[in-house]
Amino acid sequence: MALVVSEVLCYLQNNFGKFPRALLVTTVSGFYDEKEVSEGKNLLFSTVKKMDITTDDVPRYKKRQGEQQNRGDVEDIIGLLE
């Protein structure tokens, strides 16, 4: 098993449920750049996909673009954590 490190996912996992969603989205999207957030999102979604979960509760992967890409990606990550 390979060890994969994502500072974005680590931060969100450790602070999820401790702070309001809006505060987490603002903090993470303001601190981390688009590349780090996008890599974390891809890693999380690919890991969940490998788990072969058969419920409809798993949100689909959305490719974000534009000015609000970073914020949208953070919201997608938090949505999957929920």
C-alpha positions, 0 to 999 in steps of 0.5 A, a space after each residue: 500500500 502506497 502512502 499518499 500525502 495531501 495537506 489539503 485533505 489532512 487539514 479538512 479531515 482534522 477540522 471537519 465538524 469542528 468549524 462551520 462549513 462556510 469557514 472551512 471553504 473560505 479558509 482552505 480556498 484562500 490558503 491553498 492554491 488551485 493545484 493543491 486543492 484539485 490534486 486533493 479532490 482527485 485523490 479523494 474521489 479516486 479513492 472513493 471510486 476504488 471502494 466500489 460503493 453502490 449507494 447513490 449518496 456519493 456525489 459525482 465528480 465535477 470538473 470545475 473551471 473559472 474564477 471560483 474553481 478553487 472554492 467549488 473544488 473545496 465544496 466538492 471535497 466537503 460534500 464528499 466528506 459529509 
